[in-house]
Amino acid sequence: MFKNILLATDGSEHAIRSTDHAIELAQKFEGTIKVIYVIDGQASKSDALHHADKFEVEKSRREKIHPVEELLHQSSVTYSVEVLHGEAGPTIVSFANEGDFDCVVVGSRGLNDLQTFILGSVSHKVAKRVNCPVLIIK
């Protein structure tokens, strides 16, 4: 039923909790997890200003999602990680709808509280526009 699971993460507390649920689904249904981490334009600019080289930028981004990767590694569930660029909501929706996913797992809130307040939450956008079931974790 849930063999191909998409986990959208940003390294936030909600995203880490959502990882636990994605792992449970994958274990129960013998599935795999595709983890995506979306870098928006503002984060790209900030990364470029604060890091001297591309290696440092990549290292900094990986550190943000390290807790998620650690949980996945410990679970022995088959997974892969992909870093995407764009606005989080639309990028997750496009990736999910273009892929062959049975379920999308996402945290109810991410790291960007201002964007959540002004524009509406990423999880809400994902739930409204993705073509497969969406599990939103509080």
C-alpha positions as CSV (number, residue, x, y, z in Angstrom):
1,M,0.0,0.0,0.0
2,F,2.7,2.5,1.0
3,K,5.8,1.1,-0.8
4,N,7.2,4.4,-2.2
5,I,7.1,7.1,0.5
6,L,8.2,10.8,0.0
7,L,9.5,12.5,3.1
8,A,9.8,16.3,2.8
9,T,12.2,17.6,5.5
10,D,13.9,20.8,6.5
11,G,15.6,19.6,9.7
12,S,13.0,21.1,12.0
13,E,11.6,19.4,15.1
14,H,8.4,18.5,13.2
15,A,10.4,17.1,10.3
16,I,12.4,14.9,12.6
17,R,9.1,13.6,14.2
18,S,7.7,13.0,10.7
19,T,10.8,10.9,9.9
20,D,9.8,8.4,12.6
21,H,6.3,8.0,11.0
22,A,7.8,7.6,7.6
23,I,10.1,4.9,8.9
24,E,7.1,3.1,10.5
25,L,5.2,3.2,7.3
26,A,8.2,1.9,5.3
27,Q,8.8,-0.9,7.8
28,K,5.1,-1.9,7.9
29,F,4.7,-2.0,4.1
30,E,8.3,-3.0,3.2
31,G,8.7,0.3,1.4
32,T,11.4,2.8,0.6
33,I,11.7,6.4,1.5
34,K,12.8,9.3,-0.8
35,V,13.9,12.3,1.3
36,I,13.8,15.7,-0.2
37,Y,15.2,18.9,1.2
38,V,14.2,22.1,-0.6
39,I,16.5,25.1,-0.6
40,D,14.7,28.3,-1.3
41,G,16.3,31.4,-3.0
42,Q,16.8,33.2,0.3
43,A,18.7,30.3,1.8
44,S,20.8,30.0,-1.3
45,K,21.8,33.7,-1.0
46,S,22.6,33.3,2.7
47,D,24.6,30.2,2.1
48,A,26.7,32.0,-0.6
49,L,27.4,34.9,1.7
50,H,28.3,32.9,4.8
51,H,30.5,30.2,3.3
52,A,33.7,30.5,1.4
53,D,33.3,27.5,-0.9
54,K,30.8,25.1,-2.4
55,F,32.0,22.3,-0.1
56,E,31.2,24.3,3.0
57,V,27.7,25.1,1.7
58,E,27.0,21.5,1.0
59,K,28.3,20.5,4.5
60,S,26.1,23.1,6.2
61,R,23.0,21.9,4.3
62,R,23.7,18.3,5.1
63,E,24.2,19.2,8.8
64,K,20.6,20.5,8.9
65,I,19.2,17.2,7.8
66,H,21.7,15.0,9.6
67,P,19.3,14.0,12.4
68,V,16.8,12.8,9.7
69,E,19.5,10.8,7.9
70,E,20.7,9.3,11.2
71,L,17.3,8.0,12.1
72,L,16.9,6.5,8.6
73,H,20.3,4.9,8.8
74,Q,19.6,3.4,12.2
75,S,16.2,2.0,10.9
76,S,17.8,0.1,8.1
77,V,15.0,1.2,5.8
78,T,16.1,1.8,2.2
79,Y,16.3,5.5,1.5
80,S,17.8,8.2,-0.7
81,V,18.2,11.9,-0.2
82,E,17.8,14.6,-2.8
83,V,18.4,18.4,-2.4
84,L,16.1,20.5,-4.6
85,H,16.0,24.3,-5.2
86,G,12.9,26.4,-5.3
87,E,10.0,27.5,-3.1
88,A,9.2,24.7,-0.7
89,G,5.5,24.1,-1.3
90,P,5.4,24.1,-5.1
91,T,8.6,22.2,-5.3
92,I,7.4,19.5,-3.1
93,V,4.1,19.3,-4.9
94,S,5.7,19.1,-8.3
95,F,8.2,16.5,-7.2
96,A,5.5,14.4,-5.5
97,N,3.1,14.6,-8.5
98,E,5.8,13.8,-11.0
99,G,7.0,10.8,-9.0
100,D,5.4,7.5,-8.4
101,F,4.7,8.0,-4.6
102,D,2.1,6.3,-2.6
103,C,2.3,8.7,0.3
104,V,3.9,12.1,1.3
105,V,5.0,12.6,4.9
106,V,5.6,16.1,6.0
107,G,5.8,18.0,9.3
108,S,3.0,20.4,10.2
109,R,5.5,23.3,10.7
110,G,9.0,23.9,9.4
111,L,11.8,26.3,10.3
112,N,10.3,29.3,8.6
113,D,7.6,30.6,11.0
114,L,7.2,34.0,9.2
115,Q,6.4,32.3,5.9
116,T,4.0,30.0,7.6
117,F,2.2,33.0,9.2
118,I,2.1,35.2,6.1
119,L,1.7,32.8,3.1
120,G,0.1,29.7,4.7
121,S,2.0,26.6,5.7
122,V,3.9,24.4,3.3
123,S,2.1,21.3,4.7
124,H,-1.3,22.9,3.9
125,K,-0.2,23.6,0.3
126,V,1.1,20.1,-0.1
127,A,-2.0,18.5,1.3
128,K,-4.2,20.5,-1.0
129,R,-2.2,19.9,-4.2
130,V,-0.5,16.5,-4.0
131,N,-2.3,13.6,-5.9
132,C,-1.5,10.9,-3.3
133,P,-2.3,10.6,0.4
134,V,-0.5,13.1,2.7
135,L,0.4,12.4,6.3
136,I,1.0,15.6,8.3
137,I,2.8,15.2,11.6
138,K,2.3,17.6,14.5
